[in-house]
Amino acid sequence: MAKHQKTYEVPGQSAEAIYTAISTQIDAFLKKTPLGDFTIDCQPASKSVTFKAGMASGSLVAQSGQVAVDVKLSLLASPFRGKIDEGIQKWLQKAFPNAVT
């Protein structure tokens, strides 16, 4: 399986604000992808969200001023790492328009 690991900066945002945005919007974000059926597990105590789908699984961990993404992609999904990165960046810009450039 291929991996996509990256930390995205969200300056001036608390871990709580980032976690709240992720946990409330991840469902809509994943529905726009061709990953297939998925399950989501939100962990408020650790400010993390994990997901499992037919073509990928991963976690997003909110920290003060950033979100760490660790995704494992199936062989069929691995060519789309660039699209995943682009999609996450666009989503963060939409969710935090004054924080992400």
N, C-alpha and C positions, 0 to 999 in steps of 0.2 A: 504494500500500500504506500502511496505517495503521501507526503505530509505538507501542510501549509502552516507554518508557525510564524507569527508576527505580532509585534506590539504596536498598537495604533495609539497615537497621542491624541488626547482630548483635553487640551489645556484649560485650567480653571474649573474643571468639573470634579465633583466629589465622587468617590467610589459608589456611594449610595445613588446619586443621580444617574450615573452611567449604568449601574445594575438595574435600576428602575426602568430606564429606557430599553435596555436589552430584554429584560424579562417580560415586558409588556408588548414588545414589537417583534420578537424573534419569530413568532408563529407566522405573522404576515410576511416577513422576510423570506423564511424558508419555503412558503407556499409559492413564491415566485421563481424558485429554482427547480431544476429537473432532477432533484435528488430522490424523488419518490416519497412514499409514506414515511413519516418521521414521528418520533416521540421526543418530548422535551422535559427536562427535569431542572427546575429552578431551586437553587440553594441560597436563600437569603443570608444565612449566617456566614457563608464563605464568599458571598457576592459573585456566585458563579452560575452559569447556565450550561448544561450539557445537552447534546442532542444525538440521536441515532437515526440514521436513514439507510435505505438500501444501498446507496452509493457513497455515503460518507458518515463519519461520526466526529464529534469534537466537543470542545469546551471553549467558553468565553468567560474570562475572569476580569471583573471590574476592579480597578485599583484607582487611587487618587490620580487623576489626570491622564489615565490611560486604560486601555483594555487589551488584555493578552488573549490571542486567538491561537488555538492548537487544533487543527483539523486533519483527520486521516481520510484520504480519498481512495476509492476503489480504482482499479486500473482504467476503467471506463471514464471515470471522472477526473483523473489526474491531469489530462490536457487542459482542464479548465481552471487551473490554479490562478492564472492571471485574471480571469473573469471573476473569480471569488474575491480576490484582493480588490479589484475595481468595485465590485458590488458592496463590499464592507465599507470602503472609503466613501462611496456615495451615500450609503445609509447613515454613516456617522455625520457627514456634512448636513444631511437633512435633519437628523435628530438633534444636532448641536450646531446650528448655523453660525453662531457667534464664536464658537470655540475651535472648530476644525477648519483649516485653510487648505 
